[in-house]
Amino acid sequence: MKPERFDEGRFEFGEAVRITRNVRNDGTYPGKEVGELLIRRGSVGHVIEVGTFLQDQVIFTVHFLNQGRMVGCRLEELISADEPWNPSRFEFRDKVLCTIDLGIKGHILFYKGSEGEIMKVIRDSEQIQYHVAFQGRMLQVPETALAPAHPDVFKEPEV
């Protein structure tokens, strides 16, 4: 017998889910330093509990067996493990540099090396794209045209 859904669009107890962003310790995970990577984006776990935070946010407790950790996740941070996953190099709020000149209709707006900030990850196609804010202007940029602004930030230990 299949378990009942908590609410439409929510995940069931025991359902396999994938986390879409890195989870770092915000100071509430015991035995780990603040900022330490707990779960890498793309990891799959199972929903073991559903609760609320501040009476209006649904929080799913997800057990990531391979990492031996349980963490709380918001709905927007999870997708079904069965859904296609196209891993991205960057995520929301990452600082990036454009590796080529960027422009619209032949007019260069930002030169190679300009720094921007990822505002949205777009995984709709095989090629990942991003909404990137450059000096207050938003451009949609393919992943191949971006590099990390601070490469040492992206050196994370294998989980």
N, C-alpha and C positions, 0 to 999 in steps of 0.2 A: 504494500500500500504506500502510495506516494504521500509525503508530508504536505500539509496545507501551507499555502503561502501566507506570510505575515501580512502583507499588503500587496496590491498589484505593483509590479515593478521592483519588488524587494526579493531578497534571496531566502531560500529555505534552509532550515536547520540541516546541516550535513552537506549542503551544496558546495561544490568546488568553485572557487572564485579566483580571479587574478587581480592583483593590485596594480594600478596604473601609474603610481608614483613611488619614489623612494620614501621609506618611512625611517625617520631618524628619532633618536631619543630626545624628547622635549623636557626631560628631567623627571618624568614620571615612571620610567622603566628602571627598576632596581638593578644595580650592579653594572651599569653601563654609563659611560661619560655622556654628558649633554652634547647633542649633535652627532653622536656615533650612529652609523648606519645599522638599522635593525633588520629591515627587509628591503631587498632590491626590487624595483619596479619590474613587473613581469612574473614575479614569483606567484605560485599557486598554493592556496590554502583552503581550508574548509570552515564554513560558518558554524560556530558552536554556540553562539548566543546573540540575542538581539536586545538592545536596551536603548535608552535615550540619554541625551546630554542636554542640560539646560531646558528640559521639558519640550524641546521642539526639534532636536536633531536626533535622527535615528543612527545608532552606532552598532555596527556588526563586530562582534569579537570573532576574529579569524585565527585559526590555528595553522601556522605554517610549519608543518612537520619536519621538512628538510632543514629548517633553521632552528627548530626546537623552540619557537617563540609564538606567543599569542599577543595580538595587537588589536586595538580598536580602529575600525575603518568607517568612514562615511560612505554612503551609497555612491556618490560621484567619484569615489576613488576605486571602485570595484567594477569589474565586468565578469560575466560568466566565464569559467575556464574553457568552455567550448567555443566561445567567440574567437574569431581570428585575432591574433596578436601580432602587431608589427612594431617591434621595439624601436624606441626613439633614442637618439643620442643626447637630446636635451629635454628639459621639462620646464614647467611654469617657473618664471622668475630667474632662470639661468641667464647669466650675462654671456653674450656671444659677440664675435667679430665677423663681419662679412668678408669672405675670401675673394670676392669679385666686386667690381663697381655695380651698384644697384640703381636702377632708374625706371622711369615710366615713359613710354613713347619716345625713346631715344634721348631723354633728358636725364643725366645722372643726378640722382638725389643724394646718394651716399657713396663715398669712395671706399675702395678696398681698405679694410682695417678699421672701418667705423664700428663703434660699439653699440650694441642694442640689447634689449631684454626680451626674452621669450614671454609672450602673453597667452599663447594658446598653441597646443600641439594638434595637428590635423593628421589623423591616421586613415583617412577615407580611401586612399589609394596605396599602391605599393611603395610609392615614393613619399616619405614623410615630408610634410611641410609645416611651417610655423607662421603664426602672426607674431611679428617682431616689432617692438617699438624702438624706433631710432629717433632720438631728439624730438619726441612728441608726435612723430608720424608713424602710422602703422602700415607695414608692408607684409605681404605673404611671400615667404622665402623658402625655397627648397632646402632640405637638410644639407645637400652637397655644397651649398654656397655659404655655409657657416662653420666656424671653428670656435672652440671654447675661448672666452676672454681671459680666463685664468686656468690654464691647463692642469695645474696641480690640484684644483678643486675636484676634477673628474677622476683622479686616481683613487679608486675605492678598492678595498680588499675583496677578493673573491669570496662569495658566500657559499 
